[in-house]
Amino acid sequence: MANADGEEQCLLVGLLDPSPKPPNQKQTNKKRRLRRCKSAPSLDSPHPEKNGGGSLPRSQFLFGDLHPSFVQVATLLTIYLSVGAICFFLVRNQIGGEKTNGVLDAVYFCIVTMTTVGYGDLVPNTKLSKLLACAFVFSGMALIGLILSKGADYLVEKQEILLVKALHMSHKVGAKEVVKELETNRVKYKFVVILILFLLLLVVGTIFLHKVEKLDLVDAFYCVCSTITTLGYGDKSFSTETGRVFAVFWILASTICVAQLFLYLAELNTERRQHLLVDWVLNRTTTSADLEAADLDNDGVVSAAEFVIYKLKEMGKIKQQEIDLVMEEFEDLDVDQSGTLSVSDLVLAQSSQTGS
């Protein structure tokens, strides 16, 4: 539909810049340019009524915000450890193994259970204590998977800015440059940050076990590796009171760290494969079969919008089902079936929906 000035306000077909070019312009500058469109409305848009009568739905997390703050994570962890420590302290006589301090052993047993390390240096030996262990291992795994891992991811993202600035200390880097760098290499920087933290925890744990627990250096490293991978053979563990105080914090941090490390490694590998696919799609020769496949409206010619959509499909950015859903919405809004959308189309479509 045309607007008041007789100019068509189209969506995909309006990607091309129709501005006239001077006749003496060089051939290299005669390429048609694509307009930059405004971005989609923000999820935090202050005027939801301008976006179809409501704000965009947020992805809801099982326990609240998708990115829990440090205070929220600390609160949930404190509640879990407090309840667990009280329960296991009350049944401390039903738990066998190498014991030090009642309260400390209860907290230590909670951490070992929650992280699924399970050394075997402390084991429940009655039905009640075994049932408690079963309950706390499942709730602990859920806490790590749904809360602590999100909190760790959030904290790693906070450290990315410091890493970028540290890598560019030789020259001044502005806020825009930092943001751009993070957007381009976000997964890589997250992997680097967590890798540094992982190596630090590995070294600290090995030195502690060697110096405090008096383990051989190889045995200390062996114990560290069996702990952070939650293998937990149990032949080597934290047996002293000082060691278990350290273990309460170190086991929790190291096991979450190694889980995030492999998660970021998988993301990095996926991103690399995606980049290789994009490079292949952009560099391969376009054939007549490609043009036929890209011709969405079967009019014998391929517009810039159709070509972009086809390339995005090849890159795996969008799927045919998603395109079909968008086209259905477009056809519903295109009341006069002109192939373009305008404000008048939106008003007519909304009025017809209200009338029905």
C-alpha positions, 0 to 999 in steps of 0.5 A: 500500500502507498502512503500519503506521498505516494511512496511505498513503504516496504520491508524486505524489498526496501533494503536497496537504496533508491537514491540516484547516482551521478552519471559520471560516477565510477563503476566501483561506486555504482554498486547498490548499497544496503540500508541499515535498518533500526534494531528490534525493540529492546526487551527493556523498552520503556514504552511497551504500548508502542510494540504491539501493546506489550513488551517482549517476553523474557526467558524465565529461569526456574529460580528467577533471573536468568543471570542471578547476582552474586548476592542471590547465588551466595544466599542460595548456597548459604541456605543449602549448606546451612540446612545440609550442615544441620541435618548431617550434624544431627546424624553425625553418629550415623556417618562413618569415616575419617572425622575431624570437627562435627560442624566442619565435617557436616559442611565438608560432606555437603560439598563433597555430596553436592559436587558429586566428588564422593571421596568415600572418606565420610560415608552414611551407614544408616538408612536415614543418613543414606536417604538424606544423602540421596536428597542432598545429592540431587538438590545439590546437582540442581543447585550447581547446574541451575544456579551456580553455573549461571552465577559463574558464567555471569562473573566470568562475563564481568572479567572479560572487560578487564582481560580486553583492557589488559591485552590492549595496555600498550594503547588506549582503548575506548569503551566502544572499542572494548564493547566491539571486541567483546561482541566479536570474540566473546566466547574466546575471551570467556574461555581464556578467563576460565582457563586462567582460573582453572590453571590457578585453582589447579596449582593452588590445590596441588601446592596445598595438598603437598604442603598441608596434607603432606602428600607427595607432589604427584599424589597431590596432583593426582588428588586434585585431578580426581577431585575437579573431574568429580572422579573421587576415587577416595584413596587420596582426600582432605583428612585434616581439619585445615584441609577440609576448611580449604576443601569447602571453598576449593572443591566448589570453585574448582568443580564448577570451573572445570564444568564451565571450561568444557562448556566454553570449549564446546561453544568455541568449537561450535562457533569455529565451525559456524565461522567456517560454514559462513566463509564457505557460503560467502566464498563459493560460486553462485550458480543458476540453481542457487538463484532458482532456490533463492527466488521466493516469489517465483517471479524469475528474478532474485531481489537483494532481500531474497538473496540475503535470506537464501544466504542466511539459510545456507549459513544456518542462521534461519530455517525455512519454517521460520521464514514461512511463519514470518511470511504468514504474518506478513500476508496477514498484515498485507490487507490489500495484498499489495506486497508491501506494508504501510501504517494503513495496512497495520491499522486495517489489520488491527481493526479487522482483528478487533472486529472479529 
